[in-house]
Amino acid sequence: MALVVQKYGGSSVATAERIRRVAERIVETKRKGHDVVVVVSAMGDTTDELLDLAQQVCPAPPAREMDMLLTSGERISNALVAMAIHSLGAEARSFTGSQAGVVTTSVHGNAKIIDVTPGRVRDALDEGSIVLVAGFQGVSQDSKDVTTLGRGGSDTTAVALAAALNADVCEIYTDVDGIFTADPRIVPDARHLEKVSFEEMLEMAACGAKVLMLRCVEYARRYNVPVHVRSSYTTKPGTIVSGSMEDIPVEEAILTGVAHDRSEAKVTVVGLSDQPGFAAKVFRAVADAEINIDMVLQNVSRIDTGKTDITFTCPKADGPTAVEKLTKLQGEIGFTKVLYDDHIGKVSLIGAGMKSHPGVTATFCEALADAGINIDLISTSEIRISVLTKDSELDEAVRVLHAAFGLGGDEIAVVHGGTGR
Amino acid sequence: MALVVQKYGGSSVATAERIRRVAERIVETKRKGHDVVVVVSAMGDTTDELLDLAQQVCPAPPAREMDMLLTSGERISNALVAMAIHSLGAEARSFTGSQAGVVTTSVHGNAKIIDVTPGRVRDALDEGSIVLVAGFQGVSQDSKDVTTLGRGGSDTTAVALAAALNADVCEIYTDVDGIFTADPRIVPDARHLEKVSFEEMLEMAACGAKVLMLRCVEYARRYNVPVHVRSSYTTKPGTIVSGSMEDIPVEEAILTGVAHDRSEAKVTVVGLSDQPGFAAKVFRAVADAEINIDMVLQNVSRIDTGKTDITFTCPKADGPTAVEKLTKLQGEIGFTKVLYDDHIGKVSLIGAGMKSHPGVTATFCEALADAGINIDLISTSEIRISVLTKDSELDEAVRVLHAAFGLGGDEIAVVHGGTGR
């Protein structure tokens, strides 16, 4: 008998019919003799509808009330799944994040889990119930207010519960059959991966692979919780995310896949003094605006002027704020101008095999060059190469890299719409 | 400076536009220098939509999960009102029933308030915030589960909070201008009442007046909380429910109004032994099925047979269960047959003046007789006369009684649709 944590995304519970199907899958797991804890996202469009209502009554809603509002979505979906389980003759009990002991920081809209004290969950399991926990939410340690965990929060709830309950596996049910070597919507022959190490998955998630959110993978790696990514709509085996890259024998180490990301914008600060401390001033200004920076490039200084340029990428949504903040500090920091480009895309090749195979970077650049795709900026890690391209060339970049490294499979992947949170 | 508790029903917050108007009224009260606590029902059709969803996933949903589901409706409306208040430049904080300290019994779907410990509400008031509390819900003392208070629960939440906070007044905002001498939809010249005693309001509510629910009035009377019933749509003065009937000087005591109720059914047990204990068996059987009985009539025994008939009324929804239960026990209890009639209506005349004015019952019966309306069953209290009629004759009965006792006013009441919970 195992303890299984399952998480179902919003599209998996978008209608009463889908809720009934999810309930069947949950009850099936329970009838195999396992203890089952289930985390469900809000139904399909619920969150968007609530956001729309909020916008109608208040242009800039306070974050605390926004959390109170949005968390009702998961209350609804979890109670409905509990009811559907009940109608199949099994016992089920739903808990809010707070009731399940998900204790967080007080940052409304983007709280971090500090601790999980699942006493009530454990008691309900011991009584033979299937336990439902509302994902994406918790209660702040200081003020005991309702908080939300930000994007991908339900996945994080599931992994955190799995860690706290010492579960055997955390199954993430989504609308795809697992992790692929590239997004099957762009690369039709993208190959399904049976197993991915935590490190590779971290790089994939950081580079825009949307199946698992970065924070969820970080949590799983830290607490060593095996994550099983599966489709809600099929019984295919999915992908197991577990173990360290170090455990993969060098000769078996391969390239994992190609990830892409359209969510970033590029900011360039032109004509900055190339002296110690000036780059720091730029990044401090951006950090003060609570903006996360991804890639960074500093050009070599021009001998004639002693000036340099700094380029960084950040989320598109934060781009205008970054530009505004820097422009305001132009006199204080000292630079010529700020350039902004939100028509960019990032494509990344990830794989533990990169370490032991020379020439990967060369092949990477050649493939893009052959397709006439210009590289704007390059950044690498031990197991990743990322470049910026024009957004209009991103899909083609994904396809040529996927082909150049022979990542394709024989099977054409089936694509379903939508993603949960 | 006063402490004011305000309650807004579901129709008052049915749209974003109405939510903004409610917010304006709340902020206006706050700007007059008062501390304000607000209880809001779920938006318009939310509850019906959630009930419909529940029905689709489970024909007989467990009550605990139903409470988890339905309470999200008030979470949504309260957070939205808090946001709307925020956009008007005032501070607002919303709390769930549990956070506001509304502690209840564990009877899901119909829990009773045991205690209110509004520590967090008080703290937020002290910090200058307007406080929103989700109505209709609490947390069970034993299991710490989310509970609901049943019909009219938000009114009860408001009155209970007003009592616990020692508020100066509890304002119930609804879709009518206050309490009238009869339902203005039936009697166009129904007169608005400025003030009604708790006892009179209790009888009105018990006899079908829907403006305030019985439990809310009982709570207000017990804790002596003045209740001010007002319209969300106008600034008319409304009706104050407060004080004891005993405080009304005899010469000023008058008739309060005519109430009606279409929600009951009539059950007659025919041919019961007229010996001690047999009636008790009938009522024990009905009580065991958790059915509330309203009116009761036992005929005089027939000399030839020593048998009698017992008639009672109960909610229409429970009628079939009552008949089934009694039929099952027919042999054990011993009677000839059970008759069932759900085409009945109850009309009641209420007023403290009844005590000191002889002839009220005679006028009552004459008025109905003159209109050709047959009386099926009569029951009276110190300040009330109620009779059963055919449901098709109920509206006419209300009108002729209202006219016979000269209760009409000059103004034609304005009627809005819908009621909250």
Interface residues (C-beta under 8 A of the other chain):
Chain A: A16 I19 R20 A23 L50 L53 A54 Q56 V57 C58 P59 A60 P61 P62 R64 E65 M66 M68 L69 T71 S72 G73 R75 I76 N78 A79 L80 V81 A82 M83 A84 H86 S87 A92 R93 S94 T96 Q99 R120 K144 V146
Chain B: A16 I19 R20 A23 L50 L53 A54 Q56 V57 C58 P59 A60 P61 P62 R64 E65 M66 M68 L69 T71 S72 G73 R75 I76 N78 A79 L80 V81 A82 M83 A84 H86 S87 A92 R93 S94 T96 Q99 R120 K144 V146
